Amino acid sequence: GFKVNIRGIGTIGDSAPLYVIDGVAGGDINALNPSDIESIDVLKDAASAAIYGARAANGVVLVTTRQGKEGRAVVSYDGYVGAQYVAKMPDLCNAQEYIQLMDMAYTNSGSTPYNWSEVLPADLYAKIQSGEWKGTNWVEEMYNKGALTQNHSVNVAGGSADNKFSLGFSYTGQDGILGYNKIEPVNAEYRRYTFRVNSDHVIIKRHGLDILKVGETLNFSFGTNSGIAEGDIYWNSVHNAIGATPLLPVYTYDEQGNVTGFYDEDAREAAGWKYDDNAKHPIGMDYYSSRGRNISKTYSLQASAYAELQPIKNLRIKSQFGYRFSGDSYRSYTMKYRLSGGQYEDYDEMSQSMYLGHRITWENTASYHFDIDDKHVFDVVA
């Protein structure tokens, strides 16, 4: 999502500014599609942000979504489709280099190096020595080359001098570049759908003044997110892939070369693997556990309605009601599996959590605009 700092970071807590979306304070800018934003203004000094009180301690960002225009309805489209690639992959050692490094480490520590022909399966060791098999590059095995990313938005705007409207729909999709495997790739993806409608209506108009004006805004967003573990070193799929041994194969194959499963504990015992009973299988972990089997869903509704009265020229009395609803849920699943002596789960396990919240605001302001000799302009707000 977006991360904005105004005047630097002034707190060890939350340094995010206050977002005011279509006049409603406390909105979530991540729930908006960039194509729906018409303008952004930043209030960075204390005087301009004073109206919002302590909430504006980190600055204020005013966001205005696309508004209706006078004239016949106009339909516009904005979108892109692209493919994602890793700019630079980590340089990991292959199987032969790994054996050499381990031999050096044991020798330098005064220990006896492994007799690799005894601890590795015979066919595996022979392929490593001959160079037929380079070993497993776990990051490359997880790499989803050319992962799709796309964004599409449609907007319709129009109206008359007294009635204007704008509505839009958008879709954003991004597939993860990591999480691939040959059995069932981890469903690493992000999806977001947004719907927006704004309208303004002049109810009473006399002598060129908009005596009474009403309007509303509505922004709805629904998103899903799933993928591999992205936390600290204890919950991070990339960290596990970089640190895993290249001596361990990823899959088992039949005589025709078809993948039959992961190189798990049973496969290791059948092949004669004796090197490390706890050797990690990061791709198998993502496949079987909640590291890769998870989904988050988010809902966001930001709505407002206002009435503006202009009894005399340049005096505007405005009342605005705002409502914000937010909800999210998380679900994960871990299957019964046994990859190694240290990577196993004896039971299926599912976890689910949910959060719901809402906020109501009601703001009433009066403003008066005047100038003196066309040289000095004043705007008074209360």
Order of alpha helices (4+ residues) and beta strands (2+ residues): beta-beta-beta-alpha-beta-beta-alpha-alpha-alpha-alpha-beta-beta-beta-beta-alpha-beta-beta-alpha-alpha-beta-beta-beta-beta-beta-beta
